[in-house]
């Protein structure tokens, strides 16, 4: 297919790529919300701030590796994921575990508290001024006719796809994954058959937070201006994406992220760009009206 | 005797109020200084604006105090940070007025935040001078609100003429921030003049403050094939917009207003903002004596840093206020207000300041270009 100069089809494809790379990041974040919900039945509002910490970890680490190299980028990505995993486990251990067994509402409020702590603590430690995120991965632009894809967008889509696939493998092909599904189905019964529920929950938080960390790095690569409140809006969008796809459902979270990213991009590029966010959230309301449990959410399906 | 508790409540409250009210009034005893309140975005998204403006203001106050102050009193500048957040300015301005009992207010750069503070200053009849808010609505709030810079109808017109004559751009795409009063206003005045002069707006897209992804809007703009892109926003977003535009292969120049003026435009934008233009209030390259003395003093005070337009206006706003206090001979707010309103041909760094009937100043604008990672003077546009 040959593209003539900026034909509508080129514009459409360009927007599709834009939407895909934005949606991939929402999907990564949405997975964290949905996994914690699947296992513990509460929304971890601090998730979006773990995303921010991941991005700041990348900012500091990125200054110690040569810029624009593949191994440098990969090591920063992995280190940030590790830092976020540790942070996620710590948050669960010290903020949520002491409240386990109590009403879910208490944990929910605590989650909001942790979120505020990270946001305001971040402003104290990092300062509220936006910083420039370093170009950690090599950067090139690929041009197909008038269609332009940046290597950043490709890295974002590839890393997100890889992580989502890896997550599916962990959940459906490993013993730990089986334990997670068991806890999700019925925590008491899982304990009765010898599943260590503390380990499973800690693992879930580690996994979800690592994905948030990766999301933080990928987001900052595409939009290289970071600040301690950067997680708020993407967090809200990812939470919406998780609900859209059916909270507790992993492919649903990924699908929700892509739909939201796509909707935002196509509306943002139209004459209705003023109402970009309003329409994106409006779509959520419409879908929930017709499918109250989300696109792929079914009450009986295994939720992790 | 039995009183239901409820009937007693109002009396208790009254009694409490009677006891507490005198205590609420802070000791006004300290009459030896003139307290001036400054509210600025010292941290956050537009910290570069707040910091620059603040540095200029501090320099002016230090100079005045070193020369013995005004009316034989030193000026005490009380600065508060609004973190560039909506909602904060009204809180801190209330605090400055009621608790610190300032005689006048200096602030803000961003029009949205000046608009938050203005009604509060107006209600308390405390004169407020905005150093660099350009949206006309700011001073329209009431007769206590002034500014020492030009307003957006002029800036928008100047930019429209510049696009047609200098950039030779007949087809322009516009990308406006819908959540900033400044951006919406400037965009509107640009539209009016540009269309009147025979230009063509080929795409008109919007974004919100705090957005990071502009690929969607820029892809649409690219398809419209403009000769130039008008981005009347603030530097944080502008830098990201420029970056993403270049990544999408858009090579035409971007241009905008004084919201671009910050070193962060260069650090975040890098090569992407090369060859882009913006209008502002002053350039350190202007060879007049007033500007050069100011640049020299500023550099000596702040480790060789070159003052930008926000710094120059921050300086001028404090100087205009001090001049008005001198002429009024008192810090009584009504007399001070009249003195500020009567400011005529005050020689400042950013040119002669005369406050007009709408409490605005009319001044020349300068157009700068980003060239080799520096802001370079292009031309001056007279009002």
Boltz contact constraints between the chains, C-beta under 6 A:
constraints:
  - contact:
      token1: [A, 6]
      token2: [B, 223]
      max_distance: 6.0
  - contact:
      token1: [A, 11]
      token2: [B, 223]
      max_distance: 6.0
  - contact:
      token1: [A, 14]
      token2: [B, 219]
      max_distance: 6.0
  - contact:
      token1: [A, 15]
      token2: [B, 219]
      max_distance: 6.0
  - contact:
      token1: [A, 18]
      token2: [B, 215]
      max_distance: 6.0
  - contact:
      token1: [A, 18]
      token2: [B, 216]
      max_distance: 6.0
  - contact:
      token1: [A, 22]
      token2: [B, 213]
      max_distance: 6.0
  - contact:
      token1: [A, 128]
      token2: [B, 43]
      max_distance: 6.0
  - contact:
      token1: [A, 128]
      token2: [B, 44]
      max_distance: 6.0
  - contact:
      token1: [A, 128]
      token2: [B, 83]
      max_distance: 6.0
  - contact:
      token1: [A, 129]
      token2: [B, 43]
      max_distance: 6.0
  - contact:
      token1: [A, 129]
      token2: [B, 47]
      max_distance: 6.0
  - contact:
      token1: [A, 130]
      token2: [B, 236]
      max_distance: 6.0
  - contact:
      token1: [A, 132]
      token2: [B, 267]
      max_distance: 6.0
  - contact:
      token1: [A, 132]
      token2: [B, 268]
      max_distance: 6.0
  - contact:
      token1: [A, 148]
      token2: [B, 248]
      max_distance: 6.0
  - contact:
      token1: [A, 148]
      token2: [B, 249]
      max_distance: 6.0
  - contact:
      token1: [A, 150]
      token2: [B, 247]
      max_distance: 6.0
  - contact:
      token1: [A, 223]
      token2: [B, 212]
      max_distance: 6.0
  - contact:
      token1: [A, 225]
      token2: [B, 240]
      max_distance: 6.0
  - contact:
      token1: [A, 225]
      token2: [B, 268]
      max_distance: 6.0
  - contact:
      token1: [A, 265]
      token2: [B, 216]
      max_distance: 6.0
  - contact:
      token1: [A, 268]
      token2: [B, 216]
      max_distance: 6.0
  - contact:
      token1: [A, 268]
      token2: [B, 217]
      max_distance: 6.0
  - contact:
      token1: [A, 269]
      token2: [B, 216]
      max_distance: 6.0
  - contact:
      token1: [A, 269]
      token2: [B, 219]
      max_distance: 6.0
  - contact:
      token1: [A, 269]
      token2: [B, 220]
      max_distance: 6.0
  - contact:
      token1: [A, 273]
      token2: [B, 205]
      max_distance: 6.0
  - contact:
      token1: [A, 273]
      token2: [B, 206]
      max_distance: 6.0
  - contact:
      token1: [A, 273]
      token2: [B, 217]
      max_distance: 6.0
  - contact:
      token1: [A, 274]
      token2: [B, 178]
      max_distance: 6.0
  - contact:
      token1: [A, 274]
      token2: [B, 206]
      max_distance: 6.0
